[in-house]
């Protein structure tokens, strides 16, 4: 009975399908596999047309005959070889500039388009009546391994063409198609079971599931060319949901190309969800691959122990009496401590995991050195770390994250409490930090600056304030010896009372030279003011406005520096590293070098 239903519901007239496609040449690769023009109109993202002429593909062309006069609103192009995702995309040449021509209508319509060099579907708005669409490759991005140019697929009116896929959509709801879907789902479940049962997985079973996930169920693909016209097949085929679910459960990074193909053939919310899955798998790939090389002294980019991740944000730093540095490792959602020698010592936050947490919002999934979370002892984008020295018990510390969560830790690093600041919204990234802690020991109060609001807290979480800062959002905050707050705004340091009363600027651009755009400052154990500018110059002040001495901390410009100082030693974070300088020794060395240079000049005279 099932066989009879299948026969009754199968379309019988292949000739009813409209359209054809041809190309300037056809690639026959070293495996003797042909990559004809038909591959660019079969609806499959994993296959594509490869041009076979000499060179990288400049001057190659595709002609897509739609079989009838069609109102074209847009043409979608999937450039490159997408059979293995980003890997194959980079290996082969892909179009950079194409000229699209609508032919056969009342008048010819021409549009030239430049593609970004990334895995994508490019939806080109080009309106007009056409019987034929011509794609000329003007210039290309050259392949890193192979010369041959690929276009994976083309489609007409990809976002809206229900009239041209109506017969196929109706067939999908037929009893025959439903029966085939049930049989297909069983194949996926069997393949999934085979993978889980094997000690080292089952590569053939995984390849089958990936193929179905990215390019649709095999029974669907077999029917598409029999029902759907050329130019509309990519929109007819959908990613197979059963296969996608199986890949989600397997969490195998080898499935990334399938997830990318699913995203490329989807629109709207579905496309975003599939792309999100691909990013999750890329993050899993990084996590499984390990942190790479061990971090050198004083940090280095990455997510392993001792490595730092800033995503362009400043990395707040503190120094304790044992010359150990504490860093709010913003992108790794943890606090790290380094020994006096710069060697990694300890972290606060759980083991590494993947996350999309960022500044109270989300970013593409990535590996974080500690799993982000709202639970006690976890962090979600830590914005600051503040030491709370105690002569008898040692240095305890506090942290602040982008959600306004403050956590307290004792001298042994055990969490002892915390609270959540009633903030309105989240800080903006790319502005150099918008959350700060300031510990006023004499009052046993922790002050929190979050964006342009100042809050005061006792250690049991009782709040006073908030007070709005008239200068706006500061770029740095420190506690002065008179229990005042110093805050950086633009190129000025302004003094505030603990209740938000503004006293006025105590330093300005005339005190730090010219040419700098950003700076950070700190107060050492003797409450002496230190400043670092983005030009790499460090100043020590006898008092605000009166320079003691200055040194050059770096021979390149700094991006978002943060500074800590103790015993004339300076520690600066910038570009996922800690720059350590014995400032007093460098001052002496500079003076000796200057004296030697002056003596040599005098002798020459």
C-alpha positions in Angstrom: 0.0 0.0 0.0 2.8 2.4 0.9 4.5 1.7 -2.5 1.2 2.5 -4.3 0.9 5.8 -2.4 4.5 6.7 -3.3 3.7 6.1 -7.0 0.5 8.1 -6.8 2.1 11.2 -5.2 5.4 11.4 -7.1 5.5 14.1 -9.9 5.8 12.4 -13.2 6.8 15.2 -15.7 10.4 16.2 -15.3 9.9 18.3 -18.5 7.6 20.6 -16.6 10.6 21.9 -14.7 11.8 25.2 -16.1 15.3 26.5 -16.6 18.9 25.5 -17.0 22.3 26.9 -16.2 25.6 26.9 -18.0 29.1 28.3 -17.4 32.2 29.5 -19.0 34.1 26.3 -18.1 33.9 23.3 -15.8 36.5 22.1 -13.3 37.6 18.5 -13.3 39.7 18.1 -10.2 42.7 15.8 -9.5 40.2 13.1 -8.3 38.5 13.3 -11.7 35.4 14.8 -10.1 33.5 17.2 -12.2 32.1 20.5 -10.8 29.6 21.6 -13.5 27.4 24.6 -13.6 24.4 22.5 -12.6 25.9 22.3 -9.1 25.3 26.1 -8.7 21.5 25.6 -9.2 20.9 22.2 -7.5 19.9 23.7 -4.1 22.9 22.2 -2.3 25.3 24.4 -0.4 27.9 21.6 -0.1 28.3 21.3 -3.8 29.2 24.1 -6.2 30.3 25.1 -9.7 34.1 25.2 -10.2 35.5 27.0 -13.2 38.2 25.1 -15.1 40.1 27.7 -17.0 43.6 28.8 -16.3 44.1 31.5 -13.6 42.0 32.4 -10.6 38.7 32.8 -12.3 38.6 36.4 -13.4 36.4 36.6 -16.5 34.5 33.5 -15.7 30.7 33.6 -16.0 27.4 31.8 -15.2 24.2 32.0 -17.2 21.0 31.1 -15.3 18.1 30.7 -17.7 14.9 30.8 -15.7 12.7 29.2 -18.4 10.2 32.0 -18.4 9.9 35.7 -17.9 10.3 36.4 -14.2 10.0 39.5 -12.0 13.3 39.5 -10.2 13.6 41.4 -6.9 17.0 40.1 -5.8 19.6 37.5 -6.6 21.3 35.5 -3.9 24.8 34.2 -4.4 26.8 31.8 -2.1 30.4 32.6 -3.2 33.2 30.1 -2.7 33.6 26.4 -2.1 31.5 25.7 1.1 31.9 21.9 1.2 34.0 22.1 4.3 33.0 25.5 5.6 35.6 28.2 6.3 38.4 25.7 5.5 37.4 25.0 1.9 36.2 28.6 1.4 39.8 29.9 2.0 41.5 27.2 0.1 39.7 28.0 -3.2 39.3 31.3 -5.1 36.0 33.1 -4.7 34.4 36.1 -6.4 35.3 39.6 -5.1 33.4 41.7 -7.6 30.6 40.4 -9.9 28.5 42.1 -12.5 24.9 40.9 -12.5 22.8 41.4 -15.6 19.1 40.8 -16.0 18.4 39.8 -19.7 15.4 39.1 -21.8 13.0 41.6 -20.3 11.8 45.0 -21.5 15.3 46.4 -20.8 18.6 45.1 -19.6 19.4 45.8 -15.9 23.1 45.7 -14.8 24.5 46.0 -11.3 28.1 45.5 -10.1 28.6 44.2 -6.5 31.6 43.8 -4.3 31.5 40.8 -1.9 33.2 40.8 1.6 35.7 38.0 1.9 33.7 35.8 4.3 31.4 32.7 4.4 28.0 34.2 3.5 25.0 34.4 1.4 24.9 37.7 -0.5 21.4 38.9 -1.2 21.7 41.5 -4.0 18.7 43.8 -4.6 18.3 44.1 -8.4 14.8 44.6 -9.8 13.5 44.0 -13.3 11.9 41.5 -15.6 14.3 38.8 -16.9 14.3 35.5 -18.7 18.0 35.0 -18.0 20.4 36.2 -15.2 24.1 36.6 -16.2 26.8 36.6 -13.5 30.3 37.8 -14.7 33.2 37.5 -12.3 35.2 40.8 -12.5 37.9 40.1 -10.0 38.5 37.5 -7.2 40.0 36.7 -3.8 42.7 34.2 -4.6 42.6 30.8 -3.0 45.3 30.0 -0.4 45.8 26.5 -1.8 44.0 26.1 -5.2 43.6 28.6 -8.1 40.1 27.3 -9.1 37.1 29.7 -8.5 33.9 28.3 -6.9 30.3 29.6 -6.6 28.4 27.2 -4.3 24.8 28.3 -5.3 22.6 31.0 -6.8 18.9 31.6 -6.3 16.3 34.1 -7.5 14.0 35.9 -5.0 15.3 33.7 -2.2 13.4 35.4 0.6 10.0 35.4 -1.2 9.1 32.9 -3.8 6.2 30.7 -2.5 4.5 30.6 -5.9 7.6 28.8 -7.4 7.9 26.3 -4.6 4.2 25.7 -3.9 4.0 22.3 -5.6 7.0 21.1 -3.6 5.6 22.5 -0.4 2.4 20.6 -1.1 4.3 17.4 -1.7 6.1 17.7 1.6 2.7 17.4 3.4 1.7 14.3 1.4 1.4 10.9 3.0 4.3 9.7 0.9 6.6 12.4 2.1 5.6 12.0 5.7 6.4 8.3 5.5 9.8 9.0 4.0 10.4 11.6 6.7 9.7 8.9 9.4 12.1 6.5 7.7 14.6 9.2 7.4 14.3 10.1 11.1 15.0 6.5 12.0 18.2 6.6 9.9 19.4 9.6 11.8 18.6 8.0 15.2 20.5 4.8 14.1 23.5 6.9 13.0 23.4 8.8 16.3 23.3 5.5 18.2 26.2 4.2 16.2 28.3 7.2 17.1 27.5 7.0 20.8 28.1 3.3 20.9 31.6 3.4 19.3 34.6 4.0 21.5 36.0 6.6 19.1 32.8 7.7 17.3 31.7 6.6 13.8 33.0 9.0 11.1 30.7 7.6 8.4 27.6 8.0 10.6 28.7 11.6 11.6 29.2 12.5 7.9 25.7 11.2 7.1 24.1 13.3 9.8 26.1 16.4 8.8 25.1 16.0 5.2 21.4 15.8 6.1 21.6 18.7 8.6 23.3 21.2 6.2 21.8 20.3 2.9 18.4 18.7 3.9 17.2 15.2 4.0 18.3 13.0 1.1 14.7 12.1 0.1 13.9 15.8 -0.2 17.0 16.5 -2.3 16.1 13.7 -4.7 12.7 15.3 -5.3 13.6 18.9 -5.7 15.0 18.8 -9.2 11.9 16.9 -10.3 9.5 19.6 -9.0 11.3 22.9 -8.5 12.5 25.2 -11.3 16.1 26.3 -11.7 16.8 29.3 -9.4 14.4 28.3 -6.7 15.9 25.0 -5.4 18.0 26.5 -2.5 14.9 28.0 -0.9 12.9 24.8 -1.4 15.4 22.7 0.7 15.4 23.2 4.4 17.9 22.0 7.0 16.8 18.7 8.5 15.7 19.4 12.1 16.2 15.8 13.3 19.8 15.8 12.1 20.4 19.3 13.6 19.2 18.0 17.0 21.5 15.0 16.8 24.5 17.2 16.1 23.6 19.5 19.0 23.6 16.5 21.3 26.9 15.1 19.9 28.7 18.5 20.4 31.3 17.4 17.8 33.2 20.4 16.3 33.6 18.4 13.1 30.0 19.3 12.5 30.7 23.0 12.0 30.4 23.1 8.2 26.9 21.5 8.5 25.8 24.2 10.9 27.2 26.9 8.7 25.4 25.4 5.6 22.2 25.3 7.6 22.6 29.0 8.5 23.4 29.9 4.9 20.2 28.4 3.6 18.0 30.0 6.2 16.7 33.5 6.9 15.6 35.6 9.9 15.5 33.9 13.3 16.3 30.5 11.9 19.5 31.8 10.3 20.6 33.5 13.5 20.0 30.3 15.5 22.0 28.1 13.2 24.8 30.6 13.1 24.8 30.7 16.8 25.1 26.9 16.9 28.1 27.2 14.5 29.7 29.7 16.8 29.1 27.4 19.8 30.8 24.5 17.9 33.8 26.7 17.1 34.0 27.6 20.8 33.9 23.8 21.6 36.6 23.2 19.1 38.8 25.8 20.9 38.0 24.4 24.3 38.7 20.8 23.2 42.0 21.9 21.6 43.2 23.2 24.9 44.7 26.6 25.7 47.8 26.2 23.5 51.2 27.3 24.7 51.6 28.0 28.3 51.5 31.7 29.2 54.8 33.4 29.6 55.5 35.6 32.7 53.3 38.7 32.8 50.5 37.2 30.7 49.8 36.7 27.1 46.7 36.5 24.9 44.4 33.4 25.5 42.2 31.7 27.9 44.6 29.3 29.7 46.0 29.9 33.2 48.1 33.1 33.2 46.7 34.2 29.8 44.4 37.2 29.4 41.5 38.2 27.2 40.3 41.8 27.0 38.3 42.2 23.7 39.7 45.7 23.6 38.6 46.6 27.2 41.1 47.7 29.9 42.3 45.1 32.3 42.1 46.5 35.9 45.2 45.7 38.0 46.1 45.9 41.7 49.4 45.1 43.6 49.6 43.8 47.2 52.3 44.1 49.9 53.9 40.8 48.6 54.1 42.4 45.1 51.5 40.0 43.8 49.4 41.4 41.0 45.6 40.9 40.8 44.0 41.3 37.3 40.3 41.5 36.4 40.5 39.3 33.4 37.5 40.8 31.7 37.0 38.5 28.7 37.9 35.4 30.6 35.3 36.1 33.4 37.7 35.6 36.2 40.2 37.3 38.6 43.8 36.1 38.2 46.8 36.6 40.5 50.5 36.6 39.5 53.5 36.2 41.7 56.1 38.9 42.1 58.1 37.2 39.2 55.1 37.5 36.9 54.3 33.8 37.0 50.6 32.8 37.2 49.6 32.0 40.8 45.9 31.5 41.1 42.5 32.3 39.6 39.0 33.0 41.0 36.2 31.6 38.9 35.5 28.0 37.8 37.2 26.0 35.1 37.2 27.1 31.4 33.9 26.9 29.5 32.3 28.4 26.5 30.1 31.5 26.8 28.6 34.4 24.9 28.5 36.7 28.0 29.6 40.2 27.4 28.9 43.5 29.2 25.5 42.5 30.3 24.6 41.5 26.7 26.0 38.8 24.3 28.8 38.4 21.8 29.7 35.5 19.5 30.4 32.4 21.5 34.0 32.0 22.7 36.1 30.0 25.2 36.3 31.8 28.5 39.1 31.0 31.0 36.3 30.6 33.6 32.7 29.7 33.1 30.6 32.9 33.3 27.7 32.8 35.7 25.6 34.6 38.3 26.3 32.1 41.1 28.6 33.1 44.0 32.3 32.9 43.1 31.5 33.3 39.4 31.8 36.5 37.3 30.1 38.0 34.3 32.6 40.4 32.7 34.5 41.6 35.7 35.1 45.4 35.5 37.3 45.9 38.5 39.2 44.3 41.4 40.0 46.3 44.6 42.4 45.3 47.4 41.3 45.8 51.0 44.6 45.8 53.0 44.6 44.6 56.6 47.9 44.7 58.5 46.9 41.7 60.7 44.9 39.5 58.3 46.5 40.3 55.0 44.9 41.7 51.8 41.3 40.8 51.1 39.7 42.0 47.9 36.4 42.9 46.2 35.2 42.6 42.6 32.6 44.3 40.5 31.1 42.9 37.3 29.1 44.3 34.4 25.8 43.4 36.1 26.6 45.5 39.1 27.4 42.4 41.3 30.0 43.1 44.0 31.7 40.1 45.7 34.0 40.1 48.7 36.9 37.7 49.3 39.1 37.2 52.4 42.9 37.1 52.5 42.8 33.4 51.8 40.6 34.0 48.7 37.4 32.6 50.1 34.2 34.4 49.2 32.7 36.1 52.3 29.7 38.0 50.9 28.6 40.5 48.4 25.6 42.4 47.0 24.1 43.7 43.8 24.1 47.4 42.9 20.7 48.5 41.7 22.1 49.7 38.3 19.9 50.8 35.5 21.2 49.1 32.4 24.7 47.7 31.5 27.9 49.5 30.6 28.8 50.1 27.0 31.9 48.3 25.6 34.6 50.1 23.7 34.6 53.1 26.0 37.5 52.1 28.3 35.7 50.8 31.4 32.6 52.0 33.2 32.7 50.4 36.6 35.0 51.0 39.5 35.5 50.1 43.2 37.1 52.4 45.8 37.8 51.0 49.3 37.9 53.7 52.1 39.6 51.8 54.9 39.0 54.5 57.6 35.3 54.4 57.1 35.2 50.6 56.3 33.1 51.5 53.3 33.2 50.3 49.7 32.3 52.9 47.1 31.0 51.8 43.7 31.1 54.0 40.6 28.9 52.5 37.9 28.7 54.6 34.8 27.8 58.1 36.2 26.4 57.0 39.5 28.3 56.8 42.9 27.1 54.4 45.6 28.4 53.8 49.1 28.3 50.4 50.9 29.1 49.0 54.3 30.6 45.5 54.2 27.2 44.0 55.1 25.7 45.6 51.9 23.9 48.5 53.4 23.7 51.3 50.7 23.9 55.0 50.8 23.4 57.2 47.8 23.3 57.0 44.8 24.8 60.3 43.8 25.0 61.4 40.1 28.5 62.6 39.0 28.1 65.9 37.2 31.2 65.2 35.0 29.6 62.0 33.6 31.3 58.6 33.4 34.9 58.6 34.8 37.9 56.8 33.2 39.6 56.0 36.5 38.8 56.2 40.2 41.1 56.2 43.3 40.9 57.0 47.0 43.1 59.9 48.1 44.7 60.1 51.6 42.2 62.7 52.7 39.3 60.3 52.0 38.5 62.1 48.9 37.9 60.4 45.5 40.1 61.2 42.5 38.3 60.6 39.2 39.6 60.9 35.6 37.4 62.8 33.1 38.8 63.4 29.6 42.3 64.9 30.3 41.5 66.0 33.8 41.6 64.5 37.3 38.8 65.8 39.4 38.4 65.6 43.2 35.0 64.5 44.7 33.7 64.0 48.2 32.3 60.6 49.2 28.8 61.9 48.9 29.4 63.0 45.3 30.2 66.7 46.0 32.5 68.0 43.2 35.5 70.0 44.4 37.1 70.6 41.0 40.0 69.6 38.8 43.4 69.1 40.5 45.3 68.2 37.3 44.8 68.9 33.6 46.5 68.3 30.2 49.3 70.8 31.0 50.6 68.4 33.6 51.1 65.5 31.3 52.5 67.0 28.1 50.8 67.0 24.8 49.6 64.4 22.2 48.0 61.9 24.5 44.3 61.0 24.3 43.8 58.6 27.3 45.4 58.0 30.6 45.1 56.0 33.8 46.3 56.8 37.3 46.8 55.1 40.7 48.0 55.9 44.2 50.9 53.8 45.6 51.3 52.6 49.2 52.4 56.2 50.3 49.5 57.8 48.4 51.8 59.2 45.7 50.1 59.8 42.4 51.2 57.8 39.3 49.9 58.4 35.8 50.4 56.5 32.5 49.3 57.9 29.2 48.5 56.1 26.0 51.8 57.4 24.6 53.6 55.0 27.0 54.9 57.7 29.4 54.7 57.1 33.2 54.8 60.1 35.6 55.3 60.0 39.3 54.1 63.1 41.2 55.3 64.6 44.5 51.8 66.0 44.7 49.1 66.6 42.1 50.6 69.0 39.5 54.2 68.6 40.7 56.1 66.0 38.8 58.8 64.0 40.7 60.1 62.2 37.6 58.9 60.5 34.4 60.0 57.5 32.4 59.1 55.8 29.1 57.2 52.6 29.9 56.8 51.4 26.3 58.2 52.3 22.9 54.8 51.9 21.3 51.5 53.5 22.0 49.3 51.8 24.5 45.6 51.1 23.8 43.7 51.0 27.1 46.4 51.0 29.8 45.7 50.4 33.5 48.4 51.1 36.1 49.3 49.9 39.6 52.4 51.0 41.6 54.3 50.0 44.7 57.8 50.7 46.0 58.5 52.6 42.8 57.7 49.5 40.8 55.1 50.0 38.1 52.7 47.4 36.6 50.7 48.3 33.4 48.1 46.1 31.6 47.8 46.6 27.9 47.1 44.2 25.0 46.6 41.0 27.1 49.9 41.5 28.9 51.4 43.1 32.1 54.3 45.5 31.5 56.5 45.5 34.6 59.0 48.3 35.2 61.4 49.1 38.0 60.7 52.8 37.6 63.3 54.1 40.0 66.0 52.0 38.5 65.0 53.1 35.0 65.1 56.7 36.1 68.7 56.2 37.4 69.7 54.4 34.2 68.2 57.2 32.1 70.1 59.8 34.2 73.4 57.9 33.8 72.8 57.5 30.0 72.0 61.3 29.7 75.2 62.2 31.7 77.3 59.9 29.4 75.7 61.4 26.3 76.4 64.9 27.6 80.0 64.0 28.4 80.6 62.5 24.9 79.1 65.6 23.3 81.4 67.9 25.4 84.5 65.8 24.4 83.6 66.1 20.7 83.6 69.9 21.1 
